[in-house]
Amino acid sequence: MEQELKALIIKQVQEAKDEVNSLGLSTLFAVDHQKVVGELKGLNMSEVLNLTQMEKVVVEISEDGKEILEKGSPEFKLVAELLKRGDKAVKKELDTAFGEKYVRLGFAAAIKSKWIEYDKPSDTITLKNKQVDMSKDETFNQLKKFTENPDPSSHSEELLKDYEKKRKFINRNKIKFYKVEKGPRFDQGLKKQEADLTTEMLSEMQAEMKEGKDWSKLFSFKKYNYLAEGKKINTGGLHPLLKVRTQFREILLELGFQEMPTNNFVESSFWNFDSLFQPQQHPARDSHDTFFLSNPRYCKVLDKDYFMRVKNMHQSGGQGSVGWQYVWSEEEATKNILRTHTTAVSARMLYKMAQDFKSTGVFTPRKWFSIDRVFRNESLDSTHLAEFHQIEGLIADYNLGLGELITTIEDFFCRFGIKKLKFKPAYNPYTEPSMEIFAWHEGFKKYVEIGNSGIFRPEMLLPMGLPEDVSVIAWGLSLERPTMIHYGYKNIRDLFGHEVNVNDTKKSSIYCININ
């Protein structure tokens, strides 16, 4: 069929005395205009034809108009039905039989022509003029004329306004079409267009050259379109959280941080709470906030000396601190839990740094980070989940303070594209001073909390064995909320969980920010 249409188009262009265009070809061959355009573009690519895009206004039949062309005008149908029913009918019955909209259109036209009259109390339509010429359906005939000649200049403006504005049977629309002319390779139009150059073709060309003949017209090749997109492959896509996580990881590596191992979701209360100088009566250690394991319920203590130093710091303090002044429970410290934050990993790494310092006598400053899942016994809502990701970061060095902490966090988020940040004083058991971090969410039109930060307290660092003049600045950031800000999500369940739209996963993009 495509070859037939191509041949018909080429023949028409060859024989035509007047201008040829895609609309005329569509009407002539009774083929959809877009199909004709597709063939013309193919012939244009192979330089058989030249196309020039044109534009003009045409009359198009509306949906109501198409119904009239199919069934006849509603006013004539209404009169015919009244004649059948003895010149009278209940309007409600006609609405049911023909459709309320169709009857309403005929009712208005018939009333205007004084063919019928309507009694509202009884909802009765009566035929007033029984001499209506049923062979002359003017509305139907006029719409047919529009289809035969859609050029608005061929019809009176008054008629066009009546059918377009009042009766809404037509629309005047601007359409694009193509003027068609012969191209430089028109004489090769029906010759097969080759897509590949083969060894057989080369042999034929060589034979022609030896005989002194013009080999260039031996074959006609398809013109390459280097801008054409390849066929889209239906594949999976990385989740937006994974994309943002990868971006955050690259940013932190660029800033000189090393990644911490975070492969243990199950943690002991000791590393998750006690080593961080978080008291055992703290609300975060309640079962309403933390998931406790029933089997195995307890863990073993590997470094008894450090374990006891932490116990003494909690109970009675030391080195300038009074501690928390309560009876510390070893049983409570050995309970197994699902970690509530990756700060437990930071505590393990700082402890390892202290052990290295103890064995070598040399302290080496470090910058660490981790990005992994944490678990809290939260009530689910639009901004909270029981399982989420935390971006943990810390810098251990001499003479660090809030200035370095704020600058590092601002630099990190600026590289991701979040520049509207606010810091608010807060309380944490293991950092002093402490700050909550807020970022502007364009969807909510307000600042939302995205993390917590501060300087680790000496009560946490000194029992580990770190030097007294070493400071550690640290922060814990959400991964989900910056992702929501980046993509404009208003509900976290649209990002994470069973309600996620898979198509959004494929469309979501991530980009680097030029901070210069």
Secondary structure, DSSP 8 states (H G I E B T S, - for coil): -HHHHHHHHHHHHHH-SS-EEHHHHHHHHT--HHHHHHHHHHHHHTTSEEEEEEEEEEEEE-HHHHHHHHH--HHHHHHHHHHHTTSEEEHHHHHHHH-HHHHHHHHHHHHHTTSEEEETTTTEEEE--TT--TT--HHHHHHHHHHH---GGGS-HHHHHIIIIIS--EEEEEEEEEEEEE-TTGGGTTS-EE-S--HHHHHHHHHHHHTT--GGGS-EE----TT------------HHHHHHHHHHHHHHHTT-EE-----SEEEHHHHTGGGT--TT-GGGSTTTS-B-STT-B---S-HHHHHHHHHHHHT-BTTB----S---HHHHTBEEE-S-THHHHHHHHHHHHHHHHHHS----EEEEEEEEEE-----BTTB-SEEEEEEEEEEEES--HHHHHHHHHHHHHHHT---EEEEEE--SSEEEEEEEEEEETTTTEEEEEEEEEEE-HHHHGGGT--TTEEEEEEEEESHHHHHHHHT-S-GGGTSSTT--HHHHHH---------
